[in-house]
Amino acid sequence: MGRLQYQLKKFASVIAFKDSPEEEAALKNGTDELMQKFYKELIEPIASVIETGRVVIVRHSLLHSVPFHAFHDGERYLADRFDISYAPSGSVLKYCMDRPDVTAAAPLYVKKDAMRQAVLRESGAAQFIHMEVPIALRQDNPVLSGVEFADGMFCIPDVYSTQWNTNILSLSRIEPSVEIEGNGDDLLGLLRAFLYAGSRSVLVEQWRIRREPSDAFFERFYSEWLSGKSKHQAMRTAQLAVRADHPHPFYWAQFFLAGRP
């Protein structure tokens, strides 16, 4: 995990001062080498027995911050071989799978100036909920992790006590963030809370380096999904679109889907 955090911070610091395709390419090679090491340790021993094109990964402890879909086998990324999603646990995944789709509901866009009560009035049934609000992850006290509305924090216990009845709830960061260290209990707790509160899936932007690739990803994802494609198909298309202009994994690997694929 420390090596991944180092690569992420190094990449963010380099591109903050200048755009250098040559330097970005060199940093990408270093990151791909690290992702290949992850692949050899965690995937290669079981690769021969994976007989499906769809994989749901239940991460544990420090691995909660590791983007399995960006693992590299020396030729391609794992996301090029499988449709990959994540789940906090098998029981949470079953809970999400057993809930029917939300139909005949409008989408809900939540900005950083949104007030809690206004959001909660509309979160009981929404086609999807896109949240662009500050995300506070508390490693010192994970239960206090949550999202910040204009009138205060909305922590994990608050999420459990409300309804977020939607097909997809997206957590989009609004400012650069490259901190991924820790045991993952903060992010895991927040995901679990939104899934139990009714969200069939949660789409997370785990870190952000620049706004433009992130905006491009979400725009393409919603366009593909609303056109009738599955969430997996929409994820793949949106990631490939970002990769075409920004090939370094730190521009596209921060997005992952948890819950119902």
VEXZATI-123257 format. One record per atom (N, C-alpha, C, CB): y, x, z. Coordinates in steps of 0.2 Angstrom, whole numbers, padded with zeros to 4 digits, always signed. Each point is the difference from the previous one (the first is absolute). Glycine has a CB too. Layout:
# VEXZATI-123257
YXZ...
//
This chain:
# VEXZATI-123257
-0006+0004+0000+0006-0004+0000+0006+0004+0000-0006-0009+0006+0006+0015-0002+0006+0004+0000+0001+0003-0007-0002+0003+0012-0003-0001-0016+0001+0002-0007+0004-0005-0004-0010+0008+0001+0008-0014+0000+0002-0005-0004+0008-0002+0001-0012-0005-0001+0013+0005+0008+0007+0000+0002+0004+0005-0002-0004-0006+0010+0002+0012-0010+0003+0006-0003+0002-0001-0007-0006+0008+0009+0001-0010-0013+0001+0000-0007+0006-0006-0002-0012+0004-0002+0011-0009+0006+0005-0006-0001+0007+0002+0002-0009-0008+0002+0010+0012+0003+0007+0002+0002+0002+0005-0004-0002-0002+0012-0002+0007-0015+0002+0005-0004+0002-0003-0007-0008+0008+0005+0005-0013-0007+0001-0003-0007+0007-0004+0001-0012-0001-0003+0013-0002+0009+0006-0004+0001+0006+0004+0000-0007-0008+0006+0006+0014-0002+0006+0005+0000+0002+0003-0006-0004+0002+0011-0001-0001-0015+0001+0003-0007+0004-0004-0004-0010+0007+0001+0008-0013-0002+0003-0005-0005+0007-0003+0003-0012-0003-0005+0013+0004+0011+0006-0002+0003+0006+0004-0003-0006-0004+0011+0005+0010-0013+0006+0004-0002+0000+0001-0008-0001+0006+0011-0004-0007-0014+0000+0000-0008-0006-0003-0003+0006+0011+0001-0005-0013-0007-0006-0002-0004-0003+0006-0004+0005-0012-0001-0011+0014+0002-0003+0006-0004-0007-0002-0002+0008+0008+0007-0009-0010-0013-0006-0002-0002-0006+0005+0001+0006-0007-0008-0004+0014+0007-0004+0005+0001-0002+0001+0007+0005+0006-0009+0000-0007+0014-0002+0001+0007-0004-0006+0002+0010+0006+0002-0008-0012-0004-0004-0006+0002-0007+0001-0003+0010-0007+0000-0011+0009-0006-0007+0001-0002-0004+0005+0004+0004-0002-0011-0001+0007+0013-0003+0005+0005-0002-0003+0007+0006+0009-0006-0002-0013+0008-0001-0004+0006-0006-0005+0000+0012+0002+0003-0012-0005-0009-0005-0005-0002-0007+0004+0000+0008-0007-0006-0008+0013+0003-0006+0003+0000-0003+0002+0007+0003+0005-0011+0002-0003+0016-0002+0001+0007-0002-0006+0003+0008+0009+0000-0005-0014-0001-0002-0007+0003-0007-0002-0002+0012-0003+0001-0013+0004-0008-0007-0002-0003-0005+0004+0003+0006-0003-0011-0005+0010+0012-0005+0004+0003-0002-0002+0007+0005+0009-0007+0000-0012+0011-0001-0002+0007-0004-0007-0001+0011+0005+0004-0009-0009-0009-0004-0006+0000-0007+0001-0003+0011-0006-0003-0012+0011+0000-0007+0002-0002-0004+0002+0006+0004+0004-0012-0001+0000+0017-0003+0002+0006-0002-0007+0004+0006+0011+0000-0002-0016+0000-0001-0006+0003-0006-0003-0003+0012-0002+0004-0012+0002-0011-0005-0003-0004-0007+0003+0002+0008-0003-0009-0008+0009+0009-0007+0004+0001-0002-0001+0007+0003+0008-0008+0001-0009+0013-0002-0001+0007-0002-0007+0001+0007+0009+0004-0004-0014-0007-0001-0007+0002-0003-0005-0005+0010+0002+0007-0009+0000-0013-0003-0004-0006-0006+0003-0003+0011-0005-0002-0011+0011+0000-0005+0003-0004-0007-0001+0003+0008+0008-0003-0009-0007+0010-0007-0001+0003-0003-0007-0002+0004+0008+0009+0001-0013-0010-0003-0007-0001+0001-0003-0007+0002-0002+0012+0002+0006-0016+0002-0002-0007-0006-0003-0004+0009+0008+0000-0015-0004+0001-0006-0002-0005-0002-0007+0002-0003+0012-0001+0004-0015+0007-0003-0006+0002+0005-0006-0001-0008+0006+0008+0014-0004-0010+0005-0006-0001-0001-0003-0007+0008+0006+0007-0011-0012-0007-0002-0003-0006+0005-0006-0002-0012+0003+0002+0018-0003+0001+0005-0006-0002+0006+0003-0002-0005-0007+0009+0009+0003-0012+0006+0002-0003+0006-0001+0005-0004-0002-0011+0002-0002+0017+0005-0002+0005-0002+0003+0006+0003-0011-0006+0002+0014+0010-0002+0003+0006+0005-0002+0005-0005+0010-0006+0003-0012+0012+0004-0002+0006-0001+0006+0005+0000-0013-0002+0005+0016+0004+0000+0005+0005+0003-0002+0007+0001+0008-0010-0005-0007+0015+0002-0001+0007+0001+0007+0003-0007-0011+0001+0013+0013-0001+0002+0007+0003+0000+0000+0008+0007+0002-0011-0008+0004+0013+0000+0001+0008+0004+0005+0002-0012-0004+0000+0015+0003+0006+0004+0005+0003+0005+0003-0005-0009+0002+0008+0009+0005-0008+0005+0004-0004+0000-0002-0008-0001+0009+0009-0005-0012-0011-0001-0001-0007+0004-0006-0002-0011+0004+0000+0014-0008+0005+0004-0006-0002+0006+0002-0004-0003-0005+0010+0005+0011-0010+0006+0002-0004-0002+0004-0007+0007+0001+0011-0013-0001-0012-0003+0004-0006-0001-0004-0006-0005+0008+0008+0009-0007-0013-0001-0004-0006-0007+0001-0004+0013-0001-0001-0018-0002+0003-0006+0001-0004+0000-0001-0007-0006-0004+0010+0010-0001-0012+0001-0001-0008+0003+0006-0004+0001-0012+0003+0002+0017+0001+0003+0006-0003-0005+0006+0000+0011-0005+0003-0017+0004+0000-0005+0005+0000-0001+0002-0007-0005-0004+0011+0004+0011-0012-0001+0002-0007-0007+0004-0001+0013+0001-0001-0017-0003-0004-0006+0003+0000-0001+0006-0005-0004-0011+0002+0010+0014-0004+0001+0005-0004+0002-0002-0007-0008+0006+0007+0007-0012-0009+0001-0003-0006+0005-0006+0000-0011+0005-0004+0010-0009+0009+0004-0006+0000+0000-0002+0008-0003-0004-0012+0008-0001+0013+0001-0003+0006-0005-0005+0002+0012+0003-0001-0014-0004+0007-0005-0005+0002+0003-0007-0002-0004+0007+0010+0010-0008-0011+0003-0007-0002-0001-0001-0007+0009+0001+0008-0011+0005-0012-0002-0001-0007-0007-0002-0001+0008+0008-0003-0012-0007+0008-0007-0002+0000-0002-0007+0003-0002+0013+0000+0006-0014+0005-0002-0007+0004+0007-0004+0001-0010+0006+0006+0009-0012-0005+0005-0004+0003-0001+0000+0008+0000-0008-0010+0005+0011+0013+0000+0002+0007+0005-0005+0004-0004+0012-0003+0001-0014+0008+0005-0004+0005-0003+0002+0007+0002-0010-0008+0002+0008+0013-0002+0002+0007+0000-0006+0005+0006+0011-0003-0009-0010+0008-0001-0005+0005+0000+0003+0007-0006-0007-0008+0009+0004+0013+0000+0003+0007-0007+0000+0003+0012-0004+0002-0016-0001-0004-0007+0000+0002-0004-0005-0004+0004+0003+0012-0010-0003-0012-0004-0005-0003+0001-0007+0002-0009+0008-0002+0010-0009+0008+0001-0007+0002+0007-0003-0002-0007+0003+0010+0012+0001-0010+0007-0002-0003-0001-0001-0007+0006+0007+0008-0010-0003-0012+0000-0001-0007-0004-0007-0001-0001+0012-0002-0004-0014+0006-0003-0006-0001+0004-0006+0001-0010+0005+0004+0015-0004+0001+0004-0005+0002+0005-0001-0006-0001+0003+0012+0003+0002-0015+0005-0001-0006-0004-0003-0006+0007+0010+0004-0013-0008-0005-0004-0003-0006-0001-0007+0001-0005+0011-0001+0004-0013+0007-0002-0007+0001+0006-0005+0000-0009+0004+0007+0015-0002-0008+0006-0004+0000+0002-0001-0007+0004+0004+0010-0003-0010-0012+0002-0002-0007+0006+0002-0002-0007-0010+0001+0009+0011-0008+0006+0002-0002+0005-0005+0002-0005+0006-0010+0012-0004+0010+0005-0004+0002+0003-0002-0007+0003+0006+0011-0003-0013-0012+0003-0002-0007+0006-0005+0001-0012+0001-0004+0015-0002-0002+0006-0004+0000+0005+0002+0005-0007-0009-0003+0008+0015+0004+0005+0003+0005+0005+0005-0004-0008-0002+0010+0014+0002-0008+0004+0005-0003+0000+0007+0004+0008-0009-0003-0006+0014-0001+0000+0007+0003+0006+0000+0005-0005+0005-0010+0004+0000+0015+0006+0001+0005+0002+0007+0000-0005-0009+0007+0011+0011-0008+0003+0007+0000+0004+0000+0006+0000+0001-0013-0002+0004+0017+0003+0002+0006+0004+0006+0000-0009-0006+0006+0016+0006-0005+0004+0006+0000+0002+0002+0007+0004-0003-0011-0001+0009+0012+0001+0003+0006+0005-0004+0004-0003+0011-0004+0007-0016+0001+0005-0004+0003-0003-0006+0002+0009+0005-0006-0015-0006+0005-0004-0007+0002+0000-0001+0008-0007+0001-0011+0008-0007+0013-0001-0002+0007-0007-0003+0001+0012-0003+0001-0015+0005+0005-0007-0002+0001-0001-0008-0001+0000+0010+0008+0004-0014-0005-0002-0007+0000+0000-0003-0008+0005-0001+0012+0000+0004-0016+0000-0002-0007-0006+0002-0003+0012+0001+0000-0015+0005+0001-0006+0003-0003-0006-0004+0002+0005+0011-0001-0005-0013+0008-0006-0003+0002+0000-0007-0002+0000+0007+0010+0005-0010-0012+0000-0007-0003-0003-0001-0007+0010-0002+0007-0010+0008-0010-0003+0000-0007-0007+0004+0000+0012-0001-0005-0014+0005+0010-0006+0004+0000-0006-0004+0001+0007+0009+0004-0007-0015-0002-0006-0004+0001-0004-0002-0006+0006-0005+0009-0003+0006-0015-0003-0001-0007+0004+0003-0005-0006-0011+0004+0004+0016-0007+0003+0004-0005-0004+0003-0005+0009+0002+0007-0008-0003-0014-0004+0003-0005-0001+0008+0002+0004-0009-0009+0001+0012+0010+0000+0007+0003+0006+0001+0003-0007+0004-0009+0007+0001+0014+0006+0002+0004+0001+0007-0001-0002-0009+0009+0008+0011-0012+0002+0006-0001+0006+0002+0005-0003+0000-0012+0001+0005+0017+0004+0002+0005+0003+0007-0001-0006-0008+0008+0013+0008-0009+0004+0006+0000+0004+0001+0006+0000+0000-0012-0003+0001+0018+0003+0001+0006-0002+0007+0004+0000-0013+0001+0003+0015+0003-0002+0006+0004-0007-0001+0003+0012+0003+0002-0016+0002-0002-0007-0001+0003+0000+0006+0005-0006-0004-0011+0005+0001+0017-0001+0005+0006-0007+0001+0002+0012-0004+0004-0014+0010-0004-0007+0001+0002+0000+0005+0006-0004-0001-0012+0002-0002+0018+0000+0003+0006-0006+0003+0002+0008-0008+0004-0009+0015-0005-0006+0003+0002-0001+0001+0008+0001+0006-0011+0005-0006+0014+0000+0000+0008-0003-0006+0003+0010+0008-0001-0008-0014-0003-0002-0007+0003-0001-0004-0006+0006+0001+0011-0012-0001-0014-0001-0003-0007+0001-0007+0000-0008+0008-0002+0007-0012+0008+0001-0007+0000+0008-0002-0001-0010-0001+0008+0014+0006-0007+0007-0001-0002+0002+0001-0007+0002+0003+0012-0007-0001-0016+0001+0001-0007+0002-0007-0003-0008+0010-0001+0012-0010-0004+0002-0006-0004+0005+0001-0005-0002-0006+0011+0005+0000-0013+0006+0000-0005+0006-0002+0003-0008-0002-0009+0014+0005+0007+0006-0001+0003+0004-0005-0004+0000+0011+0005+0002-0017-0003+0004-0005-0003+0007+0002+0003-0009-0009-0001+0014+0005-0002+0007+0001+0001+0002-0001+0008+0003-0003-0012-0007-0002+0015+0001-0002+0007-0005+0003+0004+0005-0010-0004-0009+0015+0002-0004+0004+0005-0007+0001-0003+0006-0005+0009-0010+0009-0005-0007+0002-0001-0005-0006+0000+0003+0011+0004-0008-0011-0009-0005-0005+0000-0006+0004+0001+0006-0008-0007-0009+0008+0013-0006+0005+0001-0006-0004-0001+0007+0006+0009-0013-0002-0008-0006-0002-0001-0002-0007+0004-0003+0012-0002+0005-0012+0008-0002-0007+0004+0004-0005-0003-0002+0006+0010+0008-0005-0013+0004-0006-0003-0004-0002-0007+0011+0005+0005-0014+0000-0008-0003-0002-0007-0006-0004+0002+0004+0011-0005-0008-0009+0010-0006-0004+0002+0002-0007+0002-0005+0010+0004+0011-0011-0001+0002-0007+0002+0003-0004-0005+0001+0005+0011-0001-0003-0018+0004-0004-0005-0005+0000-0006+0011+0004+0004-0009-0008-0009-0004-0001-0006+0003+0004-0006-0004-0011+0004+0000+0015-0007+0002+0003-0006-0005-0002-0006+0005+0010+0007-0005-0016-0009-0005-0003-0004+0002+0002-0007-0003-0010+0008+0000+0015-0011+0002+0002-0007-0006+0004-0003+0012+0001+0003-0012+0000-0010-0005+0003-0003+0001+0008+0001-0001-0010-0009+0007+0012+0009+0002+0007+0000+0006+0001+0004-0005+0003-0011+0005+0001+0016+0006+0002+0004+0001+0007-0001-0002-0008+0009+0008+0010-0012+0001+0007-0002+0005+0003+0005-0002-0003-0012+0001+0009+0014+0004+0004+0005+0003+0005-0004-0006-0003+0010+0012+0002-0013+0004+0006-0004+0005+0003+0004-0002-0007-0010+0002+0014+0010+0004+0004+0004+0007-0001-0003-0009+0008+0004+0015-0007+0000+0006-0001-0003+0004+0007+0000+0000-0012+0004-0003+0017-0001+0003+0007+0000-0006+0005+0000+0010-0004+0007-0008+0010-0009-0005+0006-0001-0003+0001+0007+0006+0005-0009-0013-0004+0009-0004+0001+0006-0006+0004-0002+0004-0011+0006-0006+0016-0003-0005+0004-0002-0005+0002+0006+0007+0005-0009-0006-0009+0014-0004+0002+0006-0006-0004+0000+0010+0002+0007-0016+0001-0007-0006-0003+0000-0005+0002+0005+0001-0002-0012+0001+0007+0017-0004+0002+0005-0001-0005+0005+0004+0012-0002-0010-0011+0006-0002-0004+0005-0007-0003-0001+0012-0003+0002-0014-0001+0003-0007-0003+0000+0000-0006-0004-0002+0005+0011+0008-0008-0013+0000-0006-0004-0001-0007+0003-0005+0007-0008+0005-0006+0015+0000-0007+0004+0006-0004-0001-0007+0006+0008+0013-0003-0010+0006-0004+0000-0001-0004-0007+0007+0008+0006-0008-0005-0012+0000-0003-0006-0006-0005+0000+0005+0010-0006-0011-0008+0009-0006-0004+0000+0001-0006+0004-0007+0010-0001+0010-0010+0006+0002-0006+0004+0004-0005-0003-0001+0007+0010+0006-0004-0014+0005-0004-0004-0004-0004-0005+0010+0008+0003-0014-0004-0007-0004-0003-0005-0004-0006+0002+0000+0011-0006-0004-0009+0012-0005-0005+0003+0004-0006+0002-0007+0009+0004+0013-0009-0001+0004-0005+0002+0002-0005-0006+0004+0007+0010-0002-0004-0015+0002-0004-0006-0006-0004-0003+0010+0008-0002-0015-0004+0002-0006-0003-0003-0003-0006+0004-0003+0011-0005+0003-0010+0011-0002-0005+0005+0005-0006+0000-0007+0008+0007+0013-0007-0008+0005-0005+0000+0000-0004-0007+0007+0007+0008-0011-0005-0012-0001-0005-0006+0001+0004-0007+0004-0009+0007-0002+0015-0007+0001+0003-0006-0007+0002-0003+0011+0005+0003-0012-0007-0009-0007+0002-0003+0000+0007-0002-0001-0011-0005+0006+0014+0003+0001+0007-0001+0006+0003+0002-0007-0001-0010+0008+0007+0012+0006+0004+0001+0000+0006-0004+0000-0004+0012+0006+0004-0016+0001+0006-0004+0005+0004+0003-0002-0007-0010+0000+0013+0011+0004+0005+0004+0003+0006-0004-0007-0003+0010+0013+0004-0009+0003+0007-0002+0000+0004+0006+0008-0006-0009-0012+0011+0009-0001+0004+0006+0005+0005+0001-0012-0002-0001+0015+0005-0005+0006+0004+0001+0004-0001-0006-0007+0009+0006+0013-0006-0006+0004-0001-0006+0004+0007-0001+0001-0013+0002-0001+0015-0008+0004+0006-0002+0007-0002-0004-0011+0007+0000+0010-0011-0005+0005-0003-0004+0000-0007-0001+0001+0011-0005+0004-0014+0005+0000-0008-0001-0002-0002-0007+0009+0000+0008-0007+0004-0013-0002-0003-0007-0007-0001-0001+0010+0006-0004-0015-0001+0005-0007-0001-0001-0003-0006+0004-0001+0012-0003+0004-0013+0009-0003-0005+0004+0002-0007-0003+0001+0008+0010+0006-0008-0012+0002-0007-0003-0004-0001-0006+0011+0002+0005-0012+0003-0009-0004-0001-0006-0007-0002+0001+0007+0009-0005-0010-0006+0011-0007-0002+0001+0000-0008+0002-0003+0012+0004+0007-0014+0001+0000-0007+0002+0001-0005-0006+0003+0004+0012+0002-0002-0016+0002-0005-0005-0006+0000-0005+0012+0003+0001-0016+0002-0003-0005+0000-0004-0006-0004+0003+0004+0011-0005-0005-0009+0012-0006-0004+0003+0001-0007+0000-0001+0010+0008+0007-0013-0006+0001-0007+0000-0001-0003-0007+0007+0001+0011-0004+0002-0016-0001-0002-0006-0007-0001-0003+0011+0005-0002-0015+0000+0004-0007+0000-0002-0004-0005+0004+0001+0012-0003+0000-0012+0009-0004-0005+0004+0002-0007-0001+0000+0008+0009+0007-0010-0010+0002-0007-0002-0002-0002-0007+0010+0002+0008-0012+0003-0012-0002-0002-0007-0007-0002+0000+0008+0008-0005-0012-0007+0011-0007-0002+0001-0005+0005+0001+0003-0009-0008+0000+0015+0008-0005+0006+0002-0002+0000+0007+0005+0006-0010-0010-0003+0012-0002+0001+0007+0004+0005+0003-0012-0003-0003+0012+0003+0010+0004+0005+0003-0002+0007-0001+0002-0008+0009-0008+0009-0010-0003+0007-0002+0003+0002-0007-0010-0002+0007+0010-0003-0012+0002+0002-0006+0008+0001+0000-0009-0007-0005+0012+0003+0009+0008+0001+0000+0001+0007+0004+0002-0013+0000-0006+0015+0005+0001+0006+0003-0001+0006-0005-0003-0005+0011-0002+0004-0015-0002+0006-0004+0006+0001-0006-0013-0002+0002+0015-0004-0005+0005+0000-0005+0006+0003+0003-0005-0010-0006+0008+0007+0012+0006+0003+0003+0000+0007+0001+0002-0012+0005-0008+0014-0002+0000+0007+0002+0000+0005-0007-0007-0003+0011+0003+0001-0016+0000+0003-0006+0007+0001-0003-0012-0004-0002+0016-0002+0002+0007+0000-0002+0004+0005+0003-0001-0012-0003+0001+0012+0010+0004+0005+0003-0003+0007-0001+0002-0008+0009-0008+0009-0010-0003+0007-0001+0002+0003-0007-0009-0003+0007+0010-0002-0012+0003+0002-0006+0006+0004+0000-0006-0010-0005+0011+0008+0009+0006+0003+0001+0001+0005+0006+0005-0010-0005-0010+0009+0010+0001+0004+0006-0008+0001+0002+0011-0005+0004-0014+0011-0007-0007+0001+0001-0002+0002+0007+0000+0003-0012+0005+0000+0015-0002+0003+0007-0003-0006+0004+0009+0009-0001-0014-0008+0005-0003-0006+0004+0005-0003+0005-0011+0006-0002+0015-0002+0004+0005-0002+0006+0005-0005-0003-0001+0011+0006+0001-0012-0012+0004-0006-0003-0004-0006-0001+0007+0008-0006-0014-0008+0006-0004-0006-0001-0005-0001+0005+0003+0001-0012-0005+0004+0016-0006-0001+0004+0002-0003+0007-0005+0010-0005+0012-0011+0006+0002-0003+0007-0002-0008+0000+0009+0009+0001-0011-0012-0007-0001-0007+0000-0008-0001+0001+0010-0002-0007-0011-0002+0012-0007-0002+0001+0000-0008+0002-0004+0012+0003-0002-0015-0005-0001-0007+0001-0005-0001+0006+0003-0003-0012-0002+0000+0017-0004-0002+0006-0002-0007+0000+0005+0010+0006-0011-0012-0004-0002-0007+0000-0004-0002-0006+0010-0002+0008-0008-0004-0010-0004-0003-0006+0002+0003-0006-0001-0011+0006-0004+0014-0010+0002+0004-0006+0002-0005-0005-0008+0008+0002
//
